């Protein structure tokens, strides 16, 4: 087992290095000059002042150094937990800007991912043995899983926000309130959270339900299920074994779909102007904020890698065949 997890850590470590390198390269190959944007926002009229400010910012951000030196400086700062200074909200550190947005993104993604996985698997298992539910769930599931996150977010915002007026369509909370732990603010926060959560939840729900429904049907028609039925085992026991075997590929699917779900969450945040990492990335692109863009992507990369590693651990715990194979390999 130690060898298995050691190999996994090596793979994740190499993936992290490659992802961080690509993360560093992408903003620097984008068109535009962030220093020129900062100077333009200052509305200076004197050429001497413009050149002085340009030279100051160029030296401050290290853009006057060769790219290889900038890359090494980036890694040195990263190992010390320094993501740099935001160009968009200068001179606020990038870490501070990201930490203000992270709770909104995590509060949106974690419930949507976990609840859609649990509810989708349960509904898929029920649909596999109930014809009426199968005839209604399967078409709805295909429609939901084929719907882009952005489209469903726009439809929900229009139907439940604009037309029905049940939910707000923008922001993380009302502008008239200040963040606090009061019941008024928390209820308002939940009110703004409902539509972004629902759009993520519904799209993911359809895919998990269809996957579990197909896996349950496959398991119920397998040799061990037929053998148990021939021995007179109760149908409830057979379904329980089928569910336990069918859920294993769904755990693997969760790891594979995690990046897609995160990308969907970021797009959904942009549609609803939700103050999470998605909106932050959009602002960073609009303002050519290299360091904020790097910091936001860095958090996403680390989060996805950690979540995948946790899923690998969970898979070993719930699948005895994996543990048996690891024990056999060590022997």
Secondary structure, DSSP 8 states (H G I E B T S, - for coil): -HHHHHHHHHHHHHHHHHHHHHHHHHHHTSSS-HHHHHHHHTT---HHHHHHHHHHHHHHHTTTS-HHHHHHHHHHHHHTT---B-STTTTSBHHHHHHHHHHHHHHHHHHHHHHHHHHHHHHHHHHHT-HHHHHHHHHHHHHHHHS-HHHHHHHHIIIIIIIS--S--SSSS-TTS---SSHHHHHHHHHHHHHHHHHHHHHHHHHHHHHHHHHHHHHHTSHHHHHHHHTT--HHHHHHHHHHHHHHHHHHHHHHHHHHHHHHHHHHHHHTT-TTHHHHHHHHHHTT-HHHHHHHHHHHHHHHHHHHHHHHHHHHHH-HHHHHHHHHHH-
